[in-house]
Amino acid sequence: MAPPFTGYAGQPYGGTYGQAPTTEGLATTALILSIGSFVCLSIFGSIPGLILARRAKRYIDASQGMKTGSGLATAATILSIINLVVIAGVVALLVLLAAAGNLRSSASFSSSDFSNVITGAFGH
């Protein structure tokens, strides 16, 4: 005995099957580079991660819903910016410590000596 008829198999009424959205590969790559920038890549991971995240967002927006990964690209952007800020802070701290070391090495100094060191360190 055949099973009872429950309707037509295949396409739903009034619609068509489409492809499922896929994750944009650039968003994944950007996130991997951004995370890697904290571990071992430094600016060599954060700057490309920032560029790829921005490009991935453009591709995702242009895909009309066929690409996902906007959250990955946003996370990559945030991590890259945080890493660049940390790197800039460390470099500034090292410059100031080097300037302070130069001041201590001289027997006597005045405020003009300090301004000369700071001016020399920052190139102004």
C-alpha positions as CSV (number, residue, x, y, z in Angstrom):
1,M,0.0,0.0,0.0
2,A,1.3,3.5,-0.9
3,P,1.7,6.2,1.6
4,P,-1.0,8.9,1.5
5,F,-0.4,11.9,-0.7
6,T,0.8,14.9,1.3
7,G,1.7,17.4,-1.4
8,Y,4.4,17.9,-4.0
9,A,8.0,17.4,-3.1
10,G,10.5,19.8,-4.4
11,Q,10.2,23.6,-4.6
12,P,8.0,25.3,-2.0
13,Y,4.9,27.1,-3.3
14,G,5.7,30.4,-4.8
15,G,9.5,30.2,-4.1
16,T,12.7,28.9,-5.4
17,Y,15.6,27.2,-3.7
18,G,18.7,29.3,-3.5
19,Q,22.2,28.7,-2.3
20,A,23.0,29.1,1.3
21,P,25.1,32.1,2.2
22,T,28.8,31.4,2.6
23,T,31.4,33.1,4.9
24,E,33.6,35.5,3.1
25,G,37.1,34.1,3.2
26,L,38.8,37.5,3.5
27,A,36.9,38.1,6.8
28,T,38.3,34.8,8.2
29,T,41.8,35.6,7.0
30,A,41.6,39.1,8.4
31,L,40.6,37.7,11.8
32,I,43.4,35.2,11.8
33,L,45.9,37.9,11.0
34,S,44.5,40.2,13.6
35,I,44.7,37.5,16.3
36,G,48.2,36.6,15.1
37,S,49.3,40.2,15.4
38,F,49.0,39.8,19.2
39,V,50.9,36.5,19.2
40,C,53.8,37.0,16.8
41,L,53.0,39.1,13.8
42,S,52.8,42.6,15.3
43,I,52.2,45.2,12.7
44,F,52.8,42.6,10.0
45,G,49.5,41.1,11.0
46,S,47.5,44.0,12.2
47,I,47.9,46.3,9.1
48,P,47.0,43.6,6.5
49,G,44.2,42.4,8.9
50,L,42.8,45.9,8.9
51,I,43.0,46.2,5.1
52,L,41.4,42.7,4.5
53,A,38.7,43.3,7.0
54,R,37.7,46.5,5.2
55,R,37.7,44.8,1.9
56,A,35.7,41.8,3.2
57,K,33.0,44.2,4.5
58,R,32.7,45.7,1.1
59,Y,32.4,42.3,-0.5
60,I,29.8,41.2,2.0
61,D,27.8,44.3,1.5
62,A,27.9,43.9,-2.3
63,S,26.9,40.2,-2.1
64,Q,23.2,40.9,-1.4
65,G,23.0,38.4,1.4
66,M,25.0,35.6,-0.3
67,K,28.1,36.2,1.8
68,T,28.3,36.3,5.6
69,G,31.2,37.2,8.0
70,S,30.5,40.8,8.8
71,G,31.0,40.0,12.5
72,L,34.3,38.4,11.7
73,A,35.4,41.5,9.8
74,T,34.3,43.8,12.6
75,A,36.2,41.7,15.2
76,A,39.3,41.8,13.0
77,T,39.1,45.6,12.6
78,I,38.7,46.1,16.4
79,L,41.6,43.7,17.2
80,S,43.9,45.3,14.6
81,I,43.1,48.8,15.9
82,I,43.7,47.7,19.5
83,N,47.0,46.1,18.5
84,L,48.2,49.2,16.6
85,V,47.3,51.4,19.6
86,V,49.3,49.1,21.9
87,I,52.3,49.1,19.6
88,A,52.2,52.9,19.3
89,G,52.0,53.2,23.1
90,V,55.0,50.8,23.6
91,V,57.1,52.8,21.0
92,A,56.2,56.1,22.7
93,L,57.1,54.6,26.1
94,L,60.5,53.4,24.7
95,V,61.2,56.7,23.2
96,L,60.5,58.5,26.5
97,L,62.6,56.0,28.4
98,A,65.5,56.5,26.0
99,A,65.1,60.2,26.4
100,A,65.1,59.9,30.2
101,G,68.2,57.7,30.0
102,N,70.0,60.4,27.9
103,L,69.1,63.0,30.5
104,R,70.5,61.0,33.4
105,S,73.8,60.4,31.6
106,S,74.6,64.1,31.5
107,A,76.1,65.6,34.7
108,S,73.8,68.6,34.7
109,F,70.9,69.6,32.6
110,S,68.4,72.4,32.3
111,S,64.9,72.6,31.0
112,S,66.3,73.6,27.5
113,D,68.3,70.3,27.5
114,F,65.1,68.4,28.2
115,S,63.2,70.2,25.4
116,N,66.2,69.5,23.0
117,V,66.0,65.8,23.8
118,I,62.2,65.6,23.3
119,T,62.5,67.6,20.1
120,G,65.2,65.3,18.9
121,A,63.2,62.2,19.8
122,F,60.0,63.3,18.0
123,G,61.7,65.1,15.2
124,H,60.0,68.5,15.6
